[in-house]
Amino acid sequence: MKKINIGLFGGSGKMGQQVEAVLATGVCIPYLFVGKKKSSCFAISVTSLKDVESEILEDIDVWIDFSSPDGLMNLLQFTKKTPVVSGSTGLSDRQFSVLKKASQKRPIFWASNLSIGLWAFRQALKSFSDIADFDFSIDEIHHNQKKDMPSGTALTIQKDLQKILNRKIDTPRGHRLGGVYGIHTVYAASGDEILTFQHQAINRKVFASGAVRAAEWILKQKNGFYSMDDMFLKRGKK
Ligand SMILES: NC(=O)c1ccc[n+]([C@@H]2O[C@H](COP(=O)([O-])OP(=O)(O)OC[C@H]3O[C@@H](n4cnc5c(N)ncnc54)[C@H](OP(=O)(O)O)[C@@H]3O)[C@@H](O)[C@H]2O)c1
């Protein structure tokens, strides 16, 4: 199997460091690291995209991005054709449009949450169509350095629920506490009973592993915009 050259953007961040740790164990080659601190694991390490020579950019098979909405926009500008897997959250509608437009020229994978458990959680939400008349509420807790609130995952859950229940659900409530990696809770209540449905990430590796898996998967896809459903629901698609 051909080894995949990975470019990592946002490499010095909390998620970037996890991706680095996951890459050290797989079929992907940690090729180009873009981040403040140097990486000993990657073949080439730079602090800014502007420092990357064009031949090196061409050698990258797929980018993994865990930076920020602005960071992702910069990455798209610099890397015209290379596939991108991004977990950056907090994108504006305009930034989403840019992302979708860019996916006409290359495969782009974006997910507000790259853990398989959260994806399964979202599938399970479909059973709530049987109790659509219950009251619903979404809650999320993350570490106190997280920039966007409510989290991208909570907004994805809100969108899912609105589709399933065919009505509007209140904006999720966010809490920023200590070092929590991510807790998402859906409450569903009637006058007689209450359901508490929860996903907790117990490390950051789970998101990094999802990103590396998506990087391997997206290389087999045509130009277009992809997310977790495409990778897991359409398993037949190679
Ligand atoms: N989809 C998922 O499963 C998932 C899971 C966890 C986190 N996330 C998201 O992933 C992103 C990163 O999270 P994190 O916890 O790793 O954050 P973090 O610790 O703040 O790391 C972000 C890194 O990206 C760099 N960066 C940010 N904006 C940049 C720009 N415009 N140009 C170049 N570099 C830039 C930062 O560099 P500086 O230090 O120089 O600012 C930092 O090293 C956030 O949007 C977060 O919500 C997604």
The ligand as an SDF file (V2000), in Angstrom:
LIG
                    3D

 48 52  0  0  0  0  0  0  0  0999 V2000
  -14.0300   18.1640   14.5460 N   0  0  0  0  0  0  0  0  0  0  0  0
  -13.5740   17.6460   15.6890 C   0  0  0  0  0  0  0  0  0  0  0  0
  -13.7350   16.4390   15.9690 O   0  0  0  0  0  0  0  0  0  0  0  0
  -12.8540   18.5540   16.6460 C   0  0  0  0  0  0  0  0  0  0  0  0
  -12.3600   18.0700   17.8620 C   0  0  0  0  0  0  0  0  0  0  0  0
  -11.6410   18.9450   18.6690 C   0  0  0  0  0  0  0  0  0  0  0  0
  -11.4360   20.2620   18.2680 C   0  0  0  0  0  0  0  0  0  0  0  0
  -11.9680   20.6900   17.1000 N   0  0  0  0  0  0  0  0  0  0  0  0
  -11.7370   22.0360   16.5660 C   0  0  0  0  0  0  0  0  0  0  0  0
  -10.4300   22.0680   16.0060 O   0  0  0  0  0  0  0  0  0  0  0  0
   -9.8990   23.3910   16.0960 C   0  0  0  0  0  0  0  0  0  0  0  0
   -8.5670   23.3620   16.8440 C   0  0  0  0  0  0  0  0  0  0  0  0
   -8.8040   22.9220   18.1580 O   0  0  0  0  0  0  0  0  0  0  0  0
   -7.6170   22.8830   19.2610 P   0  0  0  0  0  0  0  0  0  0  0  0
   -8.2730   22.4990   20.5240 O   0  0  0  0  0  0  0  0  0  0  0  0
   -6.4680   22.0870   18.7530 O   0  0  0  0  0  0  0  0  0  0  0  0
   -7.2420   24.4350   19.3080 O   0  0  0  0  0  0  0  0  0  0  0  0
   -5.8440   25.0850   19.6880 P   0  0  0  0  0  0  0  0  0  0  0  0
   -5.1840   24.3140   20.7690 O   0  0  0  0  0  0  0  0  0  0  0  0
   -6.1240   26.5380   19.8940 O   0  0  0  0  0  0  0  0  0  0  0  0
   -4.9670   24.8840   18.3600 O   0  0  0  0  0  0  0  0  0  0  0  0
   -5.2020   25.5580   17.1640 C   0  0  0  0  0  0  0  0  0  0  0  0
   -3.8740   25.6910   16.4260 C   0  0  0  0  0  0  0  0  0  0  0  0
   -4.1230   26.2320   15.1390 O   0  0  0  0  0  0  0  0  0  0  0  0
   -3.3130   27.3790   14.9450 C   0  0  0  0  0  0  0  0  0  0  0  0
   -4.0420   28.3930   14.1830 N   0  0  0  0  0  0  0  0  0  0  0  0
   -5.2370   28.9500   14.4910 C   0  0  0  0  0  0  0  0  0  0  0  0
   -5.5930   29.8540   13.5720 N   0  0  0  0  0  0  0  0  0  0  0  0
   -4.5860   29.8840   12.6630 C   0  0  0  0  0  0  0  0  0  0  0  0
   -4.3490   30.6380   11.4600 C   0  0  0  0  0  0  0  0  0  0  0  0
   -5.2280   31.5550   11.0310 N   0  0  0  0  0  0  0  0  0  0  0  0
   -3.2100   30.3960   10.7520 N   0  0  0  0  0  0  0  0  0  0  0  0
   -2.3150   29.4870   11.2130 C   0  0  0  0  0  0  0  0  0  0  0  0
   -2.4710   28.7450   12.3430 N   0  0  0  0  0  0  0  0  0  0  0  0
   -3.6050   28.9470   13.0460 C   0  0  0  0  0  0  0  0  0  0  0  0
   -2.9910   27.8980   16.3290 C   0  0  0  0  0  0  0  0  0  0  0  0
   -1.7810   28.5930   16.2980 O   0  0  0  0  0  0  0  0  0  0  0  0
   -1.5060   29.7860   17.3770 P   0  0  0  0  0  0  0  0  0  0  0  0
   -1.1750   29.0790   18.6340 O   0  0  0  0  0  0  0  0  0  0  0  0
   -0.3940   30.5210   16.7310 O   0  0  0  0  0  0  0  0  0  0  0  0
   -2.7800   30.5730   17.4770 O   0  0  0  0  0  0  0  0  0  0  0  0
   -2.9170   26.6120   17.1530 C   0  0  0  0  0  0  0  0  0  0  0  0
   -1.6180   26.0460   17.1180 O   0  0  0  0  0  0  0  0  0  0  0  0
  -10.9800   24.2250   16.7960 C   0  0  0  0  0  0  0  0  0  0  0  0
  -11.7780   24.8430   15.7990 O   0  0  0  0  0  0  0  0  0  0  0  0
  -11.7940   23.1700   17.5530 C   0  0  0  0  0  0  0  0  0  0  0  0
  -13.1100   23.5580   17.8250 O   0  0  0  0  0  0  0  0  0  0  0  0
  -12.6560   19.8600   16.2880 C   0  0  0  0  0  0  0  0  0  0  0  0
  1  2  1  0
  2  3  2  0
  2  4  1  0
  4  5  1  0
  4 48  2  0
  5  6  2  0
  6  7  1  0
  7  8  2  0
  8  9  1  0
  8 48  1  0
  9 10  1  0
  9 46  1  0
 10 11  1  0
 11 12  1  0
 11 44  1  0
 12 13  1  0
 13 14  1  0
 14 15  2  0
 14 16  1  0
 14 17  1  0
 17 18  1  0
 18 19  2  0
 18 20  1  0
 18 21  1  0
 21 22  1  0
 22 23  1  0
 23 24  1  0
 23 42  1  0
 24 25  1  0
 25 26  1  0
 25 36  1  0
 26 27  1  0
 26 35  1  0
 27 28  2  0
 28 29  1  0
 29 30  1  0
 29 35  2  0
 30 31  1  0
 30 32  2  0
 32 33  1  0
 33 34  2  0
 34 35  1  0
 36 37  1  0
 36 42  1  0
 37 38  1  0
 38 39  2  0
 38 40  1  0
 38 41  1  0
 42 43  1  0
 44 45  1  0
 44 46  1  0
 46 47  1  0
M  CHG  2   8   1  16  -1
M  END
$$$$
